[in-house]
Amino acid sequence: MKRTFRIQFLRRAEDGDKGCLIEEESGNYVVDETELDADGTDTAMILGDMINLFNNFCDEFGFKDVSVTQVLEVPYDGEEE
C-alpha cells in the first residue's frame, strides 16, 4: 500500500530563493516542502523509509542545515513523487 507524506522543513537560504525567509543569527533560512511516497503499513518501516528518502532528497538538491518542522500524511495521488 502506497502512502504519501508531505514534509515541511527549514533549509539554509541560497541565492535566488524566494518565499518565506526567516532570519536567524546563524543565517537566513527558507520554509520549503516536498512530498514523498512510502510502501507498507508498518509504522517503523515507513519511518525508516521516509528518513532515507528525505536524506536522499536533501543530498540530491544539495540542501544543508535542514530542520524538519512538520510531517503530514496526504492522499496518495497514484503518481510517484
N, C-alpha and C positions, 0 to 999 in steps of 0.2 A: 504494500500500500504506500503510495507516494504522499508525502506531506510537504507543504511549503511553509517556510518561516521567513518573516521579514525581520531583518536585523538592522537596527538603527545604531549608529556609532559616531563617535567623535574621532577625527583624524587631524594630524597637523596640516594646516593650510599650505597649499602650493601656489605658485604664481598663476594667476588667471582664475583661481577658484572664486565662484560666486555663490551666493546663498547665505545661509545663517552662519556668520562668522562670530566666534567667541574669542575675546582677547583675555589671555592669562599671562601671568609673569613669565611662564616658561615658553610662551609663543602664542601664535594665533591658530585656532582650530576651526574646523568646519563640521557641521552636522551633515551626515551622509547616511545612506541606507542601501541595502541590497536584499534580494530575495534568493533563498537557496532551497533546494529540494533535498529531502532525505527519504530513504525507504524504511519501512518497518513500523512496528507498533511498540517495541521495547524502548522505553524512555532512555535508559542508559546507552543503548546502541545509537539512538537518534542524537543524543547529546554529543557523543564521541564523533559521529559523522559530521555534525554541524560545526564543531570546533575545528576539525580538519579541513572542511570545505571553506570555512571563513579564513583560516590561516592561509590556504592556497589562494583565495581571492585577494587577500591583502598583499601577498607576495607577488601575484600577477600584476597588480597595479602599482606596486612599489610603495604602498602606504606604510608609514612609520608612525610610531607613537599613537596607537589606536586604543580607544576605550569603548566597549560595548555599553550602550545606555538602555536598550530595550530589545526584547525578542518577542515577537508575536506570531502565532500560527495564523495563516491566512488561507483561504480556499485554494486548493490545487487547481490550476487552470489547464492542466493537460500538456503543458509545454515545459521543456527543460529550461531551467534558469541558468 
